[in-house]
């Protein structure tokens, strides 16, 4: 049974909803999942979860013109100097199409760059959700999670 840590930040609740849906789908697929809302844990606890998991997922919304969720900023700042060599990861990003295309779901490339610079290894494409995630709960999220579980099984 693979262990997965999902670390997320959420202000309005949409990212939390997606993180919980991914958690349920992963558990249904046989994974042991820890769900961690970033502001409820210390940096040490978050890094311990990464170290003790087969895979970690960072889930984040994008606000305004490419702004990261406020509670995630300290964690991501620390992650920049953390050595993720050998750690498997995936990213979930949410955003609103009303912003310029350049900034739409900007959380994904921001987090990907941080993880790449820290030597982390992506095992699956990012999950990108534009607008309300409610319409994606029954189709896109389970489909993405199914593909992720297939990749996890190769670890």
PyMOL commands that set and color helices and strands:
alter all, ss='L'
color gray80, all
select helices_A, chain A and resi 14-28+38-40+43-51+72-79+106-117+133-136+140-152
alter helices_A, ss='H'
color red, helices_A
select strands_A, chain A and resi 3-8+32-37+55-63+67-68+88-95+121-122+127-130
alter strands_A, ss='S'
color yellow, strands_A
deselect
rebuild
show_as cartoon
